[in-house]
């Protein structure tokens, strides 16, 4: 049976990124949802592997920064050598499961 991956309709294009290994980044985009914001996490090939919900955009951005993510538009050096993934975005489970929402690789800080 040939299944196509489920497309994830992410609206934002205000990319955040975190270098996790040499030549590999994790990316994030924030979308408004009912009663807050959802941060979608995906890899260099646009495969969405996790998400976390927040009550506000400010809370989401603070959490991203606390966890080593930077806003791509603000990092001109990164733009010179790192290409951001392009839509369409699609579900692609991470080999280690939901690495951020599980809390294994996410510093929740004071939340």
Secondary structure as UniProt FT lines:
FT   STRAND          7..8
FT   STRAND          16..21
FT   TURN            22..23
FT   STRAND          24..33
FT   TURN            34..35
FT   STRAND          36..42
FT   TURN            44..45
FT   STRAND          47..54
FT   HELIX           57..66
FT   TURN            67..68
FT   STRAND          70..71
FT   HELIX           72..74
FT   HELIX           76..81
FT   STRAND          89..91
FT   TURN            95..96
FT   TURN            99..102
FT   TURN            104..105
FT   TURN            109..110
//
